[in-house]
Amino acid sequence: MTAQLSKKSEAWSARFSEPVSDLVKRYTASVFFDKRLAEADIQGSLAHAEMLAHQGIISAQDYADIQRGMAQIQSEIAAGKFEWLLDLEDVHLNIEKRLTELAGDAGKRLHTGRSRNDQVATDIRLYLRGAIDDILGLLRELRLALLDLAEQHAETILPGFTHMQVAQPITFGHHMLAYVEMFARDAERMADCRRRVNRLPLGAAALAGTTFPIDRERVAKTLGFEDVARNSLDAVSDRDFAIEFCAAAALVMTHISRMSEELVIWMSPRVGFIDIADRFCTGSSIMPQKKNPDVPELARGKTGRVNGHLIGLLTLMKGQPLAYNKDNQEDKEPLFDTVDTVTDTLRIFADMARGITVKPDAMRAAALQGYATATDLADYLVKKGLPFRDAHEAVAHAVRTCVDRGCDLSDLPLEELRSYSPLIEADVFDVLTLEGSVAARDHIGGTAPAQVRAAIAYARKQLD
């Protein structure tokens, strides 16, 4: 057995006196999940090879042979004809072995000046950068869908809740804009995370750099990285970027989960505020009348899955000494699953938002049930000169009367309302209507239809 790749292509085979057991191979191999890094691995390798050729470390012919071999490998992977071998452990050795078959010694020279440690760190960053770009696009699509829904219902009355009790009237459009704000912050976090993802580790080699005259800035420019990782130890051992992404992803899913909870409640026949298109729901195997909101329910459940991945990665890194350790192989499955879960969820929710049917009559009826204009009556009295605490007390007595009689504040005659405060006049009924209450909150961030439309226009401009 020579120091070069053996028949089984174990890169360290000459060092060992016995082969790795089959059980250990299965336990330590990552190829069947990290093969999704293949395109990133090829991109990074081609940029590395171009730099090696430019620096005179390998010949122009070697670089040409590497390019030709990588093109063949790309086509084989795209066609599903590439043979992934467990014996070769991971995506990197599988591609290197095939490249050597296609390009001969040029394939063996490709690894000059790098290690799998900085290679995998580069691959993950390239992959994650692309995933973040996809997620940013999907967050944009979801916000646009919610803006369309908000615009359609800028004046549709909806009860606003605190403690799940009717609080004040708002509009459904205003409610949807709250989620637009949440997902806008998610996009900001993802974009900010991308900046730290977009730093090149390649050139750190195993942990200490390399003796070859490499040009890391050239590779960074070729691959579109904004900067290079400035310390070789940190470059190969850092997984902050993956943890940060999972934290941002967990917040995305938290917002999805909050929205899901409301969709489930609103779709319940006991509430009946909305309906969700059939393609996002399922029936029951035993109850023929059922229409279950499976998509929001499952998204609510998948939030726990993404939260778990965040905790898993934090736990993975908390006890590791510098520099690279095999533990880090465990970063990929939670990261990949987080990407898949968030991507699929956002894509489905953008579509589902366009399939929501709003039921304005049910929303309005609910807003009339909880004395939602009580605060408006208190504000009315304050504007007449009554201290707020006194106004609060006077309205509370009026509400108690309405509770006992089963009527609304607007149902009380003027003379009876005046018994709670002589400051009340005939114009009080203007503020006791749901529309009057909503329209009165006419400031930035308020629920007045004019402000809702202004907020929609502002959000659309931000998305242009």
Residue, then its C-alpha position, 0 to 999 in steps of 0.5 A: m500500500t502506497a502513500q497515495l490513494s489506495k484501491k479503496s482511496e483511504a487518504w491516510s491508508a499508509r499510516f494504518s496497519e489494519p483496515v477500518s471496520d465496516l461498522v466504523k465506516r458506516y458510523t463515520a461516513s457522511v457521503f449519503f447526506d453531505k453529497r448535497l454539497a457536491e456543487a459547492d465542492i466542485q465550485g470551490s475546487l475549481a476556484h482553488a485550482e485556478m488560483l494554484a495555476h495562476q500562482g504557478i503551483i500547478s501547471a496550466q495543463d493540470y488546471a485544464d485537465i481538472q476543469r475537464g474532469m469536473a465538467q464530466i463529474q457535474s454532468e454525471i451527478a446531474a444525470g444521476k449516474f455518479e456512483w457514491l461510495l461508502d468506502l470513500e467516506d464523504v463527498h470530497l473524497n468521492i469527487e476527488k477519486r472520480l477526478t483522478e480517474l478522469a484527469g490522472d495526476a492532475g486530480k491528485r494535485l488538486h488538493t495541494g495547499r488545502s485540507r478537507n478541514d478548510q474545504v468542507a468549511t468552504d463548501i458549507r458556506l457556499y451552500l448556505r449562502g445559496a440557501i439564504d438567498d433562496i430563503l430571502g426570495l421566499l420571505r419576499e414572496l410571502r410578504l407580497a402575498l400578505l400585502d395583497l391580502a391586507e390590501q383587500h381587507a384594509e377596511t374589514i373589521l376584526p376584533g383585536f385580542t389581548h389575553m385571547q379576549v376581545a380588546q379593541p377593533i382593528t382591521f384584518g389588513h392591519h393584522m396581516l401587516a403585523y406578520v409582514e413586519m415579522f417576516a421583514r425582520d426575518a429577512e433583515r436577520m438572514a441578510d445580516c447572517r449572510r455577511r458572516v457566512n460569506r467569508l472564505p476559510l479556504g487557505a487555512a488548510a488543516l489548521a495552520g495555513t500552508t507553505f505554498p504561495i497561495d492567493r486567498e483573496r483571489v479565490a475569495k473574489t472568484l467565489g464571490f466571498e466578501d472577505v477571507a477568514r483572518n485566522s486559520l484556527d478559527a477558519v476551520s473550527d468555526r460554526d458560528f455562521a451555521i448556528e446564527f443561521c439556525a437561530a434566524a431560521a428558528l425565529v422565522m419558524t416561530h413567526i410561522s407558528r404564531m401565524s399558524e396558531e391563528l389560522v387554526i383558531w380562525m378556521s374553527p367553525r366556532v370562530g369562522f373568521i376564514d377558510i383555507a383552500d382545500r389544497f392545504c387541508t385534509g379530511s378524516s378517515i372516520m368523520p366525513q365532515k372534517k376539513n382539517p388545517d393540516v398545513p398550519e398545524l404541521a408547520r406549528g409542529k415543525t417549529g419545534r424541529v428547527n428549534g431543536h436543531l439550533i440547540g443541537l448545534l449549540t451543544l455540538m460546539k460548546g465543548q470543542p477545543l480548537a481546531y477541527n474535530k470530527d464532532n463537526q461532521e454532525d453539523k450538516e444534518p441539522l443544518f440541511d434539515t433546517v434549510d429544507t424545513v424553512t424553505d418548504t414551509l415558506r414556499i407553501f405559506a406564500d401559496m396558502a396566503r393567497g388561498i385564504t378566504v376572509k369572512p367579514d360578517a363573522m369578524r364583525a359579529a365577533a367584534l361586537q361581542g366584547y365591548a371593543t369600543a369601551t376604550d374609545l368611550a374612555d378616550y372620548l371622556v378624556k378629550k372632554g376634560l375628565p382624568f383618564r382614571d375617572a373616565h376608565e371607572a365611569v366606562a367600567h360601570a357602563v360596561r357592567t350594565c351592558v353585561d347584565r343586560g346583554c347589550d352593547l354600549s352603543d345600545l344604551p340610550l343617551e340619557e343613560l350614558r349621561s348618568y355615568s358622566p354628564l360630559i357625554e353628548a349626542d356625538v358619543f355615538d360616533v365613537l361607539t361604532l366599530e368603523g369610528s373606532v378604527a378610523a380614529r387611530d389615524h397615525i403611523g402604525g395605527t389601524a385606520p384604513a388610511q394608515v393601513r394603505a400607507a403601510i402597505a405602500y411603504a412595505r411594497k416600496q421596501l420590497d421593490 
